[in-house]
Amino acid sequence: MKDYGTLRDYLKRQKQMEFVLSFDEIEEIIGTALPRAAQRASWWDTTRSPDIQMPQREACLAAGFAATRLPDGKSVRFRRIPQQRRPGLRRGDAD
């Protein structure tokens, strides 16, 4: 299983409310290839099955972003989640 801590750290540094990264850009950030499963929209869905831990989803949420794979199948939109609506985070966890 891959470690997505570098993606989390990258997302935390972003100032935009919303932006898009290509799979190539994400692979450059994490330093390795994404799994084939990343091509499925459900793999990126940060609201899907919150009881099942998925490291890429946890990294996005920990950074305060929701991820959505775009219809082109080669890029992901990251949208900042308002702090009061972040699932699974307790006060102080977002820092």
C-alpha positions as CSV (number, residue, x, y, z in Angstrom):
1,M,0.0,0.0,0.0
2,K,1.4,3.4,-1.0
3,D,2.0,6.3,1.4
4,Y,0.1,9.4,0.4
5,G,1.7,11.7,3.0
6,T,3.5,13.7,0.4
7,L,0.1,14.3,-1.4
8,R,-1.4,15.4,2.0
9,D,1.5,17.8,2.6
10,Y,1.3,19.2,-0.9
11,L,-2.5,19.8,-0.5
12,K,-2.0,21.5,2.8
13,R,0.3,24.0,1.2
14,Q,-2.2,25.0,-1.4
15,K,-4.0,28.4,-1.1
16,Q,-6.6,27.9,-3.8
17,M,-10.1,26.8,-2.9
18,E,-10.2,24.5,-5.9
19,F,-7.7,23.2,-8.5
20,V,-7.0,20.3,-10.8
21,L,-4.0,18.0,-10.9
22,S,-3.3,15.4,-13.7
23,F,-2.4,11.9,-12.7
24,D,1.1,12.6,-14.0
25,E,1.4,15.6,-11.6
26,I,0.0,13.5,-8.7
27,E,2.6,10.7,-9.5
28,E,5.3,13.3,-9.4
29,I,4.2,14.5,-6.0
30,I,3.9,11.0,-4.5
31,G,7.1,9.8,-6.2
32,T,5.5,6.6,-7.7
33,A,2.9,5.4,-10.1
34,L,-0.8,5.5,-9.1
35,P,-2.5,2.1,-9.0
36,R,-4.7,1.1,-11.8
37,A,-7.7,1.6,-9.5
38,A,-7.0,5.3,-9.5
39,Q,-8.7,5.4,-13.0
40,R,-12.0,4.6,-11.3
41,A,-13.9,7.7,-10.1
42,S,-14.9,5.8,-6.9
43,W,-11.3,5.4,-5.9
44,W,-11.0,9.2,-5.4
45,D,-14.5,9.8,-3.9
46,T,-13.8,11.1,-0.5
47,T,-17.4,10.6,0.6
48,R,-17.6,6.9,-0.4
49,S,-17.6,4.3,2.4
50,P,-16.2,6.5,5.2
51,D,-15.8,3.5,7.4
52,I,-13.3,1.9,5.0
53,Q,-9.9,3.4,5.3
54,M,-8.2,4.3,2.0
55,P,-4.9,6.1,2.3
56,Q,-5.4,8.4,-0.7
57,R,-8.8,9.5,0.7
58,E,-7.4,9.9,4.2
59,A,-4.6,12.1,2.8
60,C,-7.0,14.4,1.0
61,L,-9.3,14.7,4.0
62,A,-6.5,15.3,6.4
63,A,-5.4,18.2,4.2
64,G,-9.0,19.5,4.1
65,F,-9.8,18.6,0.5
66,A,-12.4,16.5,-1.3
67,A,-11.2,14.8,-4.4
68,T,-13.2,14.0,-7.6
69,R,-11.8,12.2,-10.6
70,L,-12.7,14.2,-13.7
71,P,-14.5,12.7,-16.7
72,D,-11.3,12.8,-18.8
73,G,-10.1,9.9,-16.6
74,K,-6.6,11.5,-16.3
75,S,-7.0,14.2,-13.7
76,V,-8.5,15.0,-10.3
77,R,-10.3,18.1,-9.0
78,F,-9.4,19.0,-5.4
79,R,-11.9,21.2,-3.6
80,R,-11.4,22.7,-0.2
81,I,-13.9,21.4,2.4
82,P,-15.2,24.1,4.8
83,Q,-13.7,23.2,8.2
84,Q,-17.1,22.7,9.9
85,R,-18.1,20.1,7.3
86,R,-15.0,17.9,7.3
87,P,-15.9,14.3,8.0
88,G,-14.0,12.4,10.6
89,L,-12.0,15.4,12.0
90,R,-12.2,16.5,15.5
91,R,-11.3,20.0,16.7
92,G,-7.5,20.4,16.4
93,D,-7.0,17.6,13.9
94,A,-7.0,19.9,10.9
95,D,-3.8,21.7,12.0
